[in-house]
Structure formats: C-alpha cells, structure tokens
C-alpha cells in the first residue's frame, strides 16, 4: 500500500486533484471488473484508492490533473503553489486519495474529482500557466493527450540533427504530430509522413510535413518504397507513432542504418531487431520512455507556435472540431 497522507516529506509535493483522465483501455478494465453501473464504478474507484493508497492497479494510461498545493523544501521542481500540472507516466504509481468522484457518470473518460496526490522528487510532470493557449484545466482530456506523449519532442530532438531526413509513421496522431513538429523545430532538412487519406495529408502539411505519403502500413514494402521515393532515399530517423507491428517492419526497411524511434508500439523493439538482422542492416532502435524536461516547457512552446497542433490535440481528445487544415477549402 502507498502512503497517501497529505503531509509531505522534504522531497515531495502535494497536488490537489481536479480530474482523473482515463485511457479507453483503463475504462475497459474498470467495466470488466465492476460492470457499467455508475454508482458501482464510483464506489470501486473510491474504495480501491482507499485500500491501495493509489489508483487501482491496471489503469496504466490514466493521467492525474490538478495543481500544486505545497512542496517540501528539497522538492526539485521549481513550481509554485497553484501551478497547474498533469502527471506523465503511470498514474497508478503515485500515492493518491479521492474525496469525491460523484460527478462521474461511469462512462466518460474524464473523471471529475476532488482529492490529492503525493508527487515524489522523481515525478515526471507537465506544467502550464493561464497564458498557455491549449493547456487549461477546463479541458483535461486535451491535457491528458499531451501528457501521455510529453516525452516525444525531447526524444526526437535527441536523435535528430540539423539537416537530417525524418519520416514519421502516423503523422496525424498526437504522438506523430508532436514528433513531426519537433523534427521541424530541430532543423530537419526534410520531414515525410505516412498518412492514410487526403484529409490527413492536408493536416500533415499544416504540421510541417513537407512530403506526406498516402500508403497502407499493412504493406510495409510498398509503403517503404513510396516513402523512400518521396524522401529521395532512406531516412536518417524514422519515428513509429502507430500501434502496428507492420509499421516497425516498414521503419526498419526505410531507416537502413539510421535510427528507428518507437513512440508507439514500444513493445516491438525485438521485432525491429529481428527484421534488421534479416535485412542485413544495423539501425539504432530507441524506445520512448517519459523524459520530460523543465516540466514540459519545450512541449508547451511547440503547441503555442503551431496552431494546427493545438487543433489536432483537441480533436483527438474529442473536445474540439476537426482541424481547419483537413477541410478542402482550407487545404
């Protein structure tokens, strides 16, 4: 059991919670365990947290949203009380206590709540102020979409050098969009993207993807050939931002001896290694792990400077309309 007592040690902070945002898989876990009755689900969440001192196990995609209430003198994050934050990484690893989830209907992914979480020194956080255009506590679903992939820009920056050719598989999902925007920001000479429709191609261009290619990830050889044709050869960095083993094969074909970065499909690293061995290539395979620097300041800056990214995140979160770039009259 984790200790969710509100008093904090020197290296901890307390976060007053306003929302718990579930991933669809988390909601499915709760429904499988407790059924779909809202009252039963609310009770299970409260009782599970009281028993464990944290969220019930298995809610791996959940994000806690709230604000800093206070911190110990040795807590390393320079975040003042009142700063809005969201957790990055497994929320069920943080001590937490819920006082009220009565506004939750048991079906939506956003669980309005009152309570607190204890944040140890090593906690990865996304923080923002009232001036940030996208991140606001009234749209916790959009905040959670960003928090789940908050480490992507820093990791893309780590593996991309100015002048590189970068390909993003799944360029119009949240993870892929962040990767594409980060590659452009890092100074990539050319960014290509795999998309599935003309609508997605328009959106990819608005995100800075100069060469969007419409192809089927399920046919890795054909898709790799199409992307290589658009890019003028192999890519220095291929970012996998879709959950499909075929995408890993495609990435390995396209990267040659470059870098394959898995920000989705992170369990497919061995598959990438086997495919590379069969092809006789030696790509560097990197797997994303949450590594958010400066409480996500770089991520917040990217969102502020790319309006299409703001629109895409809200759209993918289900709280905003389709981005303007997806409409023919704007594309």
Residue pairs with C-beta under 8 A, 6 or more apart in sequence:
1 51
1 52
1 53
2 52
2 53
2 54
2 94
2 95
2 96
2 118
3 53
3 95
3 118
4 49
4 53
4 54
4 95
4 96
4 97
4 116
4 117
4 118
5 118
6 14
6 97
6 116
6 118
8 14
8 70
8 71
8 72
8 75
8 118
9 72
10 72
10 73
10 74
10 75
11 72
11 74
11 75
11 76
11 120
11 121
12 71
12 72
12 75
12 118
12 119
12 120
12 121
13 68
13 69
13 70
13 71
13 72
13 75
13 77
13 79
13 118
13 119
13 123
14 68
14 69
14 70
14 71
14 116
14 117
14 118
14 119
15 64
15 66
15 67
15 68
15 69
15 85
15 116
15 117
15 118
15 119
16 66
16 67
16 68
16 69
16 114
16 115
16 116
17 64
17 65
17 66
17 96
17 98
17 113
17 114
17 115
17 116
17 117
18 65
18 66
18 67
18 112
18 113
18 114
18 137
18 140
19 64
19 65
19 66
19 110
19 111
19 112
19 113
19 137
19 140
20 55
20 62
20 63
20 64
20 65
20 91
20 98
20 101
20 110
20 111
20 113
21 62
21 63
21 65
21 109
21 110
21 111
21 140
21 141
21 143
21 144
22 30
22 59
22 61
22 62
22 109
22 110
22 111
23 59
23 60
23 61
23 62
23 109
23 148
24 61
24 109
25 60
25 61
26 58
26 59
26 60
26 61
26 62
27 107
27 109
29 58
29 59
30 41
30 44
30 45
30 56
30 59
31 41
33 44
34 40
34 41
34 44
35 41
36 106
36 107
37 106
38 104
38 105
38 106
38 107
39 106
40 106
41 104
41 106
42 101
42 102
42 104
42 106
44 56
45 55
45 56
45 98
45 101
45 104
45 111
46 98
46 101
48 55
48 56
49 55
49 56
49 96
49 97
49 98
49 115
50 97
50 98
53 95
53 96
53 97
54 92
54 93
54 94
54 95
54 96
55 62
55 91
55 92
55 94
55 96
56 92
57 92
58 92
59 91
59 92
60 90
60 92
61 148
62 90
62 91
62 92
63 86
63 87
63 88
63 91
63 140
63 143
63 144
63 147
63 148
64 86
64 87
64 91
64 94
64 96
64 117
65 84
65 85
65 86
65 87
65 137
65 140
65 143
65 144
66 84
66 85
66 116
66 117
67 81
67 82
67 83
67 84
67 85
67 137
68 79
68 80
68 81
68 82
68 83
68 85
69 81
69 116
70 81
71 77
71 79
71 81
74 121
75 119
75 121
76 121
77 123
77 125
77 127
77 295
79 85
79 125
79 127
79 295
83 127
83 129
84 127
84 128
84 129
84 135
84 136
84 137
85 119
85 125
85 126
85 127
85 128
85 295
86 125
86 126
86 140
86 143
86 144
86 146
86 147
87 94
87 117
87 119
87 123
87 124
87 125
87 126
87 147
88 124
88 125
88 126
88 147
88 148
88 150
88 151
88 290
88 292
88 296
89 123
89 124
89 290
94 117
94 118
94 119
94 120
94 123
95 117
95 118
96 115
96 116
96 117
96 118
97 115
97 116
97 117
98 113
98 114
98 115
99 113
99 114
99 115
100 113
100 114
100 115
101 111
101 112
101 113
103 112
103 113
104 111
104 112
104 113
109 141
110 140
110 141
119 125
124 150
124 151
124 290
124 291
124 292
125 292
125 295
125 296
126 135
126 143
126 146
126 147
126 150
126 292
126 295
126 296
126 299
126 300
127 295
127 296
127 297
128 135
128 136
128 296
128 300
130 136
132 300
132 303
132 304
133 303
133 304
133 310
134 142
134 146
134 303
134 304
134 310
134 313
134 314
135 142
135 143
135 146
135 300
135 303
136 143
137 143
139 314
139 317
139 319
141 317
141 318
141 319
142 313
142 314
142 317
142 319
142 320
144 317
145 174
145 313
145 316
145 317
146 174
146 178
146 296
146 299
146 303
146 313
148 174
149 174
149 175
149 178
149 263
150 290
150 292
150 296
150 299
151 288
151 289
151 290
151 291
151 292
152 175
152 178
152 179
152 182
152 263
152 288
153 178
153 179
153 181
153 182
153 185
153 298
153 299
153 302
154 182
154 291
154 292
154 293
154 298
155 261
155 263
155 286
155 288
155 291
156 166
156 178
156 179
156 182
156 183
156 186
156 237
156 239
156 261
157 182
157 185
157 186
157 298
159 237
159 259
159 261
159 284
159 286
160 166
160 182
160 183
160 186
160 187
160 188
160 236
160 237
161 186
161 187
161 236
162 186
162 187
162 188
162 189
163 187
163 188
163 189
164 183
164 186
164 188
164 189
164 236
164 237
165 188
165 189
165 190
165 191
165 192
165 231
165 232
165 233
165 234
165 235
165 236
165 237
166 180
166 183
166 188
166 190
166 191
166 192
166 235
166 236
166 237
166 238
166 239
167 191
167 192
167 193
167 194
167 227
167 231
167 235
167 237
167 238
167 239
167 251
167 254
168 176
168 179
168 180
168 183
168 191
168 192
168 193
168 194
168 209
168 238
168 239
168 241
169 176
169 193
169 194
169 217
169 238
169 239
169 240
169 241
169 242
169 247
169 250
169 251
170 176
170 194
170 217
170 240
170 241
170 242
170 247
170 264
171 177
171 179
171 180
171 193
171 194
171 195
171 200
171 204
171 207
171 209
171 212
171 241
172 193
172 195
172 200
172 203
172 204
172 207
172 312
173 241
173 242
173 264
173 316
174 312
174 313
174 316
175 241
175 263
175 264
176 193
176 239
176 241
176 242
176 263
177 207
177 309
177 312
177 313
178 299
178 302
178 309
179 239
179 241
179 261
179 263
180 191
180 193
180 204
180 207
180 208
180 209
180 239
181 207
181 208
181 302
181 306
181 309
182 302
183 191
183 208
183 237
183 239
184 191
184 208
185 302
188 237
190 210
190 211
190 231
190 232
191 208
191 209
191 210
191 211
192 209
192 210
192 211
192 212
192 213
192 227
192 230
192 231
192 235
193 204
193 209
193 211
193 212
193 213
194 212
194 213
194 215
194 217
194 223
194 227
194 247
194 250
195 201
195 203
195 204
195 212
195 213
195 214
196 214
196 216
197 214
198 214
199 326
200 212
200 214
200 326
201 212
201 214
202 325
202 326
202 327
202 328
202 330
202 331
203 308
203 312
203 323
203 325
203 326
204 212
205 212
205 325
205 331
206 308
206 323
206 325
207 306
207 308
207 309
207 312
208 306
211 230
211 231
213 223
213 226
213 227
213 230
215 222
215 223
215 226
215 227
216 222
216 223
217 223
217 242
217 244
217 246
217 247
217 250
218 244
218 246
219 246
220 246
220 247
220 249
220 250
220 253
221 253
223 250
224 250
224 253
224 254
227 235
227 250
227 254
228 234
228 235
228 254
234 254
234 255
234 256
234 258
235 254
235 255
235 258
236 258
236 259
237 255
237 258
237 259
237 261
238 251
238 254
238 255
238 258
238 259
238 260
238 261
239 251
239 261
239 263
240 247
240 248
240 251
240 260
240 261
240 262
240 263
240 264
240 265
240 268
241 263
241 264
242 264
242 265
243 264
243 265
244 265
245 265
245 268
245 271
247 265
248 260
248 262
248 265
248 268
248 271
248 272
248 275
249 271
249 275
251 260
251 272
251 283
252 260
252 272
252 275
252 276
252 279
252 281
252 283
253 275
253 279
255 281
255 283
256 281
256 283
257 281
257 282
257 283
258 283
258 284
259 283
259 284
259 285
259 286
260 272
260 283
260 284
260 285
260 286
261 286
261 288
262 268
262 269
262 272
262 285
262 286
262 287
262 288
263 288
266 287
266 288
269 285
269 287
272 283
272 285
273 285
276 282
276 283
276 285
292 299
302 309
303 309
303 310
303 313
308 323
308 324
308 325
311 320
311 321
311 323
311 324
311 325
312 323
314 320
315 321
315 322
315 323
324 330
325 331
